[in-house]
């Protein structure tokens, strides 16, 4: 008597391999869909993708206790440096090309005494940071160094430059990812400053 051929039944191990193989495709699809929506919003709704939402907005800013940039003549970046002041916390580094592009705008903003501009110097070398400020000028009233990036993680930094507008009571009002430009000022920072009670005149 001839035996019936054995049916090829899928094994649980095979199913698991198929499932694992699908995971990267699902993740990639999610990323692609998110990117597509951001581009769609930018192109058809005029949204600026640099204005990335942050879970910190509306919440208290992380505590600051960073040592000073030695040789700058500026104080350390601590909670006292921002307490009771409308403050723009700017994350920068000398090796960051967009930081150079943004710097003249920060210098202009610093002319407004109502706005306290401070900096987190991110994963930088002391001498290079001093050279950067010596060449381009210093808009900051306090600078704290963050050599290992821990403070940047606490603040939820995506990439630099990055800036946070913090209310006098310590609440984060606004976040900007990437360098400021005219559009970012007029549609992002200035309205946030006005909501905080400052009178801003956009050029």
C-alpha positions as CSV (number, residue, x, y, z in Angstrom):
1,X,0.0,0.0,0.0
2,X,1.4,3.4,-1.0
3,X,1.4,5.9,1.8
4,X,-0.1,9.3,1.2
5,X,2.5,12.0,0.9
6,X,3.0,14.1,4.0
7,X,1.5,17.5,3.9
8,X,3.9,20.4,4.4
9,X,2.5,22.2,7.5
10,X,3.9,25.5,8.5
11,X,5.8,25.4,11.7
12,X,5.6,27.9,14.5
13,X,9.2,28.7,13.9
14,X,8.5,29.6,10.2
15,X,5.6,31.8,11.2
16,X,7.8,33.6,13.7
17,X,10.4,34.2,11.0
18,X,7.8,35.7,8.7
19,X,6.5,37.9,11.5
20,X,10.0,39.2,12.3
21,X,10.7,39.9,8.6
22,X,7.5,42.0,8.4
23,X,8.5,44.2,11.4
24,X,11.0,46.4,9.5
25,X,8.5,46.9,6.7
26,X,5.8,48.0,9.1
27,X,8.2,50.4,10.9
28,X,9.5,51.8,7.6
29,X,5.9,52.3,6.4
30,X,5.0,54.2,9.6
31,X,8.1,56.5,9.2
32,X,7.3,57.0,5.5
33,X,3.7,57.9,6.3
34,X,4.7,60.4,9.0
35,X,7.2,62.0,6.7
36,X,4.7,62.2,3.9
37,X,2.1,63.8,6.2
38,X,4.7,66.4,7.3
39,X,5.5,67.3,3.7
40,X,1.9,67.4,2.8
41,X,1.2,69.8,5.7
42,X,4.1,71.9,4.7
43,X,3.1,72.1,1.0
44,X,-0.7,72.3,1.2
45,X,-1.4,73.8,4.6
46,X,1.7,76.1,5.0
47,X,2.8,74.3,8.2
48,X,6.5,74.7,9.1
49,X,7.9,71.3,9.8
50,X,10.6,72.9,11.9
51,X,8.0,73.7,14.5
52,X,8.1,70.1,15.9
53,X,5.6,69.6,18.8
54,X,7.2,68.8,22.1
55,X,5.8,67.0,25.1
56,X,7.5,69.6,27.2
57,X,5.5,72.5,25.9
58,X,3.1,73.6,28.6
59,X,5.2,71.9,31.2
60,X,7.9,73.1,33.5
61,X,11.4,73.3,31.9
62,X,14.0,70.7,33.1
63,X,16.2,72.0,35.9
64,X,19.5,73.6,34.7
65,X,22.8,73.2,36.6
66,X,25.5,73.4,33.9
67,X,29.0,74.7,34.5
68,X,30.1,77.8,32.7
69,X,32.1,78.0,29.5
70,X,35.5,78.8,30.9
71,X,37.1,81.9,29.4
72,X,33.8,83.4,28.2
73,X,33.3,85.7,31.2
74,X,29.7,84.6,31.4
75,X,27.9,82.9,34.3
76,X,27.0,79.3,34.4
77,X,23.6,78.2,33.2
78,X,21.5,77.4,36.3
79,X,17.9,77.8,37.3
80,X,18.8,81.2,38.7
81,X,19.9,82.5,35.3
82,X,16.4,82.0,33.9
83,X,14.2,82.4,36.9
84,X,11.6,85.2,36.6
85,X,12.6,86.1,33.0
86,X,11.2,85.3,29.6
87,X,14.1,83.2,28.3
88,X,15.2,81.8,25.0
89,X,17.3,78.7,25.7
90,X,19.4,78.1,22.6
91,X,21.4,74.8,22.0
92,X,24.4,75.3,19.9
93,X,27.9,74.1,19.0
94,X,30.9,75.5,17.1
95,X,30.9,72.6,14.7
96,X,27.3,73.1,13.8
97,X,27.0,74.9,10.4
98,X,23.3,75.9,10.8
99,X,24.3,77.4,14.2
100,X,26.5,79.9,12.3
101,X,23.7,80.7,9.9
102,X,21.3,81.4,12.8
103,X,23.8,83.4,15.0
104,X,23.1,86.9,13.4
105,X,19.4,86.5,14.2
106,X,20.2,85.6,17.8
107,X,22.4,88.8,18.1
108,X,19.4,90.9,16.8
109,X,17.1,89.2,19.3
110,X,19.5,89.9,22.1
111,X,19.0,93.7,21.5
112,X,15.6,93.4,23.1
113,X,16.3,93.6,26.9
114,X,12.9,92.0,27.6
115,X,14.3,88.7,26.2
116,X,16.9,86.8,28.2
117,X,18.9,84.6,25.8
118,X,21.0,81.8,27.3
119,X,22.8,78.8,25.8
120,X,23.6,75.1,26.2
121,X,26.9,74.5,24.5
122,X,26.4,70.9,23.2
123,X,29.2,68.3,22.9
124,X,31.8,71.0,22.1
125,X,35.4,71.8,22.8
126,X,35.9,74.8,25.1
127,X,38.5,76.5,22.8
128,X,36.3,76.0,19.7
129,X,33.2,77.4,21.4
130,X,35.2,80.5,22.5
131,X,36.6,80.9,19.0
132,X,33.0,80.7,17.6
133,X,31.8,83.4,19.9
134,X,34.9,85.6,19.3
135,X,34.3,85.4,15.6
136,X,30.5,85.8,15.4
137,X,29.7,87.7,18.6
138,X,28.0,86.8,21.8
139,X,24.2,87.1,22.2
140,X,24.0,85.1,25.4
141,X,23.8,86.2,29.0
142,X,24.7,82.8,30.4
143,X,26.3,79.7,28.8
144,X,26.3,76.2,30.3
145,X,28.5,73.4,28.8
146,X,26.9,70.0,28.1
147,X,29.9,67.9,27.0
148,X,28.1,64.5,27.2
149,X,24.7,65.7,26.0
150,X,22.8,64.8,29.2
151,X,21.1,68.2,29.5
152,X,20.1,68.0,25.8
153,X,18.5,64.6,26.5
154,X,16.6,66.1,29.4
155,X,15.3,68.9,27.1
156,X,14.3,66.5,24.4
157,X,16.7,67.9,21.8
158,X,16.3,66.5,18.3
159,X,19.3,68.2,16.7
160,X,21.0,71.5,16.8
161,X,20.5,74.4,16.7
162,X,17.4,74.1,18.8
163,X,15.6,76.7,20.9
164,X,13.0,76.8,23.7
165,X,11.1,79.8,24.8
166,X,10.6,79.6,28.6
167,X,8.1,81.8,30.5
168,X,9.2,83.6,33.7
169,X,7.4,81.0,35.8
170,X,9.5,78.2,34.1
171,X,6.9,76.9,31.7
172,X,8.0,76.0,28.2
173,X,6.0,78.0,25.7
174,X,7.5,77.2,22.3
175,X,10.1,75.0,20.7
176,X,12.1,75.5,17.4
177,X,14.1,72.7,15.8
178,X,16.7,74.0,13.4
179,X,17.9,77.5,12.8
180,X,15.7,80.5,13.0
181,X,14.8,82.3,9.8
182,X,12.4,85.2,9.0
183,X,9.4,82.9,8.7
184,X,10.3,81.1,11.9
185,X,10.4,84.4,13.8
186,X,7.2,85.8,12.3
187,X,5.1,82.6,12.6
188,X,6.7,81.0,15.6
189,X,8.8,82.9,18.1
190,X,7.2,86.3,17.9
191,X,3.6,85.1,18.4
192,X,4.8,83.0,21.3
193,X,6.6,86.1,22.8
194,X,3.4,88.2,22.3
195,X,1.3,85.6,24.1
196,X,3.8,85.9,27.0
197,X,3.1,89.6,27.2
198,X,5.9,91.1,25.1
199,X,5.2,93.6,22.4
200,X,7.1,92.4,19.3
201,X,7.5,94.5,16.2
202,X,8.2,92.2,13.2
203,X,10.3,93.8,10.5
